[in-house]
Amino acid sequence: MSEKEIQEQQSAPDFTLPAVGNEEIVKDGKVHLEDLKGHNVVLYFYPKDDTPGCTAEACSFRDADHEMQKRGIVVLGVSADNIASHQKFAAKYGLSFPLLADTDTTVSQLYGVWKERNMYGKKFMGVNRETFLIDKEGVVRKIWPKVKAEGHAQEVLDTVESLHL
């Protein structure tokens, strides 16, 4: 499998995925990235709903969502979990932003985040925790290839400020 490498300053690959969450963004149960032009988008990939690191990261974005919205930023969380799992995860933690279901990992592969992972000595393929900041024109402005879940949302907000997006 060839791993795609997305670079900063290139156009973000377009996609449509099933989603739950904010009805202003989720149309007919889906999110189409192209429809979000005119907004800065934080596209964050995470391994699994309701696991400690992923919950910390999601709650960090939840807690910063008001600030994100004030700046016109749309937050999208993507994992290989299905819609039912996303609905439970969002309800349990009061997540206000859309969660996208990449169950066949097509978008994760497109963004190069479907990688070999290693947990407790066992190797497997999975979604790597990575974040992409996409500007209003659909250009990738910043990539975080290794995300520390705690406080990541503030790091993203600081970057948006420094880039004057």
C-alpha positions as CSV (number, residue, x, y, z in Angstrom):
1,M,0.0,0.0,0.0
2,S,1.4,3.4,-1.0
3,E,1.2,5.9,1.8
4,K,0.2,9.4,0.5
5,E,2.1,12.3,2.0
6,I,0.1,15.5,2.2
7,Q,2.2,18.6,2.4
8,E,1.5,22.0,3.9
9,Q,0.5,24.6,1.2
10,Q,-1.2,21.9,-1.0
11,S,-4.9,21.7,-1.6
12,A,-6.7,19.4,0.9
13,P,-8.0,16.3,-0.8
14,D,-11.8,16.5,-1.0
15,F,-14.1,13.8,0.5
16,T,-17.6,13.1,1.7
17,L,-18.2,11.0,4.8
18,P,-21.2,9.9,6.9
19,A,-21.3,12.1,10.1
20,V,-23.1,12.9,13.3
21,G,-23.2,16.3,15.0
22,N,-23.8,19.9,14.2
23,E,-26.7,20.1,11.7
24,E,-25.3,23.3,10.2
25,I,-22.4,21.3,8.9
26,V,-23.7,17.8,8.7
27,K,-26.1,17.8,5.7
28,D,-28.3,14.6,5.1
29,G,-26.1,12.7,7.5
30,K,-22.8,13.6,5.6
31,V,-20.0,16.1,5.6
32,H,-18.5,17.2,2.2
33,L,-15.3,19.0,2.7
34,E,-15.8,21.1,-0.4
35,D,-19.0,22.6,1.2
36,L,-16.9,24.1,4.0
37,K,-14.8,26.4,1.7
38,G,-15.0,29.9,3.3
39,H,-14.3,28.3,6.7
40,N,-11.0,27.4,8.3
41,V,-11.3,23.6,9.1
42,V,-9.5,21.6,11.8
43,L,-9.6,18.1,10.5
44,Y,-8.4,15.8,13.2
45,F,-7.9,12.0,12.9
46,Y,-8.0,9.9,16.0
47,P,-7.7,6.1,16.6
48,K,-10.9,5.1,18.5
49,D,-14.0,6.5,20.2
50,D,-14.1,6.5,24.0
51,T,-10.5,5.5,24.6
52,P,-8.5,7.6,27.1
53,G,-6.3,9.6,24.7
54,C,-9.1,10.1,22.1
55,T,-11.5,11.2,24.8
56,A,-9.0,13.7,26.2
57,E,-8.4,15.1,22.7
58,A,-12.2,15.3,21.8
59,C,-12.9,17.0,25.2
60,S,-10.1,19.5,24.5
61,F,-11.8,20.4,21.2
62,R,-15.2,20.4,22.9
63,D,-14.0,22.9,25.5
64,A,-12.4,25.1,22.8
65,D,-15.3,24.8,20.4
66,H,-16.9,28.2,21.4
67,E,-13.5,29.9,20.7
68,M,-13.2,28.0,17.4
69,Q,-16.7,29.0,16.3
70,K,-16.0,32.7,17.2
71,R,-13.1,32.5,14.8
72,G,-15.2,30.8,12.1
73,I,-13.3,27.5,12.5
74,V,-15.1,24.2,11.9
75,V,-13.8,21.2,13.8
76,L,-14.2,17.7,12.3
77,G,-13.1,14.6,14.1
78,V,-12.5,11.5,11.9
79,S,-12.0,7.8,13.0
80,A,-12.8,4.4,11.5
81,D,-15.6,4.0,14.1
82,N,-19.1,3.7,12.8
83,I,-22.0,6.2,13.2
84,A,-23.5,4.3,16.1
85,S,-20.2,4.5,18.0
86,H,-19.8,8.2,17.2
87,Q,-23.4,8.9,18.4
88,K,-22.6,7.2,21.8
89,F,-19.2,8.9,22.1
90,A,-20.7,12.4,21.3
91,A,-23.6,11.9,23.6
92,K,-21.4,10.7,26.5
93,Y,-19.1,13.6,26.4
94,G,-21.3,16.4,25.0
95,L,-19.3,16.8,21.8
96,S,-20.8,19.6,19.7
97,F,-18.7,19.3,16.6
98,P,-19.2,16.6,13.8
99,L,-17.6,13.2,14.1
100,L,-17.1,11.5,10.7
101,A,-17.2,7.8,10.1
102,D,-14.4,6.6,7.9
103,T,-15.3,2.9,8.3
104,D,-13.4,1.8,5.2
105,T,-10.4,4.0,6.0
106,T,-10.5,5.6,2.5
107,V,-10.1,9.2,3.8
108,S,-7.5,8.1,6.4
109,Q,-5.5,6.5,3.5
110,L,-6.1,9.6,1.4
111,Y,-4.6,11.8,4.1
112,G,-1.8,9.4,4.9
113,V,-2.8,8.7,8.5
114,W,-3.7,5.0,8.0
115,K,-0.4,3.6,9.3
116,E,1.2,0.6,10.9
117,R,0.9,1.0,14.7
118,N,2.4,-0.9,17.5
119,M,0.7,-1.5,20.9
120,Y,2.1,-3.8,23.5
121,G,4.4,-5.3,20.9
122,K,1.6,-6.1,18.5
123,K,1.7,-4.5,15.1
124,F,-1.5,-3.6,13.3
125,M,-2.9,-1.0,10.9
126,G,-4.8,1.9,12.4
127,V,-5.6,5.6,12.3
128,N,-2.7,7.7,13.5
129,R,-3.5,10.7,15.7
130,E,-2.8,13.6,13.3
131,T,-4.4,17.0,12.6
132,F,-4.7,19.1,9.5
133,L,-5.5,22.9,9.5
134,I,-7.2,23.8,6.2
135,D,-7.8,27.4,5.3
136,K,-10.8,29.1,3.8
137,E,-9.5,28.4,0.3
138,G,-9.1,24.6,1.0
139,V,-5.3,24.8,1.4
140,V,-3.5,22.8,4.1
141,R,-1.8,25.4,6.2
142,K,-0.5,23.3,9.1
143,I,0.0,19.6,9.8
144,W,0.5,18.1,13.2
145,P,1.9,14.6,12.5
146,K,2.3,13.6,16.2
147,V,-0.4,15.0,18.4
148,K,-0.3,15.1,22.2
149,A,-4.0,14.7,23.0
150,E,-4.1,17.0,26.1
151,G,-4.3,20.7,25.2
152,H,-4.1,20.1,21.5
153,A,-7.1,22.4,20.8
154,Q,-5.2,25.3,22.4
155,E,-2.2,24.6,20.2
156,V,-4.4,24.7,17.2
157,L,-6.0,28.0,18.3
158,D,-2.5,29.5,18.9
159,T,-1.5,28.4,15.3
160,V,-4.6,30.0,13.8
161,E,-3.7,33.2,15.6
162,S,-0.1,33.1,14.5
163,L,-1.1,32.4,10.8
164,H,-3.7,35.2,10.9
165,L,-6.4,32.9,9.5
